[in-house]
Amino acid sequence: MPETMVAKHAQWPRVADPIFNISEKAQAAIKSLGKENVINATIGALTDDDGNIITLNTVFDEYKSLPNSEIAAYASIAGQKDYLEAVKKACFKDSMPDAHIRAVATPGGSGAIKLAVWNYTNEGDEILTSDWFWSPYVSISEEVGRKVTTYQLFNEYNNFNFNSFRERFLNIASKQERIFTILNTPAHNPTGYSVPDNDWDKILNLSKEVAQNPEKKIILFVDVAYIDFVKDDDGCRKFFEKFTNLPENILVIVGFSMSKGFTAYGMRMGAAICISSSEDVAEQFYYSCVHSCRANWSNCNRGPMKVLTNIINNPEKYKEYMDEKKIYKEMLSKRAEVFVEEAKKCELDILPYIDGFFISIPCEDPKAVSEELTKDNVFVVPLKRGLRFAVCAVSEEKCAIAPSIIKNALERVRGQMLARD
């Protein structure tokens, strides 16, 4: 018998996804003990206080009103033209950069990352992101022969660590023609942090400094998957305006997702949006990405494209959508505020949270702490450097008691580690 039938490049460790693994344990506990006795902070989707996924009526009523033919028909490979214009409005709102902008439809934000990584890096290249990051960045990069390297997201004052960013950025620039950086902001997954505008200025000044060498190509991929659940809907988009009049060898690609803002996780709809001072660079982006779309998934889901287009382009529907979403944004904000407040009271160390679905707790041996928490019927996702708590999926009442439970579990694990030493 052959040792393996899988091609060498497709051989990966047989490891279960840690998020789905811990989520299955949480579901088993709920079934056994009742959901009122379990804190399930593993779900990366907005749920109500009973743990049921929240769906915006304005979105799904619009979807159900579409004729069957509109849902069933193929979409254009690049995405429907009206969608490509509407998605720019949805992403930038009143902060659209003065630049050449092109968009291509993708299956969620993940598809946008795949297009950007494949078309704007070379095999063996290092891709830069922060040391707290969404783990599929690695899967997507490794799948095509790239590797992820990280900078420290926070300095000793829990501010954006620009010095670490600069060091790693310049290190890559010294070795590679292309410097590809993923910045997940605002409402970063998994920390809930957002890069401040003044640090964006530093990032762009550094990029311009490196771009003085015409041989260098700087690609800033901005993952805005959670932007529609940021408290300050307009203020959080102001940084987009900074992408006006950049040197031609600096390309910004924004990864937009319908998943969170439209509570349409399974519809798998998003866009890769390029911003360039060069029309030729923007056209290159469009045609390269369209080729990759055809090669990977052919075309995307037409129904959700029509939903976004109809809502964005109809003032009355758009207002209803924004009003409905505001209710759940406020719910999320209250949950997070309670968690942060209680963490402070019990002296639980958490990373700086500003907006978003998640809060992170740094700790040693996250797997051990996550396992210890299951004894308290609390389920959180273990990361490399700590724990991810999904405030998006936990009621305000449970967010109030979770920090002290986590603090106690951390202390028990520390005690066990000291006893072993």
Secondary structure, 3 states (H helix, E strand, C coil): CCCCCCCHHHCCCCCCCHHHHHHHHHHHHHHHHCHHHCEECCCCCCECCCCCECCCHHHHHHHHHCCHHHHHCCCCCCCCHHHHHHHHHHHHHHHCCCCEEEEEEECHHHHHHHHHHHHHCCCCCEEEEECCCCCHHHHHHHHCCCEEEEECCECCCCCECHHHHHHHHHHHHHHCCEEEEEEECCCCCCCCCCCCHHHHHHHHHHHHHHHCCCCCEEEEEEECCCHHHCCCCCHHHHHHHHHCCCCCCEEEEEEEECCCCCCCHHHCCEEEEEEECCHHHHHHHHHHHHHHHHHHCCCCCHHHHHHHHHHHHCHHHHHHHHHHHHHHHHHHHHHHHHHHHHHHHCCCCCCCCCCCCEEEEECCCHHHHHHHHHCCCEECEECCCEEEEEHHHCCHHHHHHHHHHHHHHHHHHHHHHHHHC
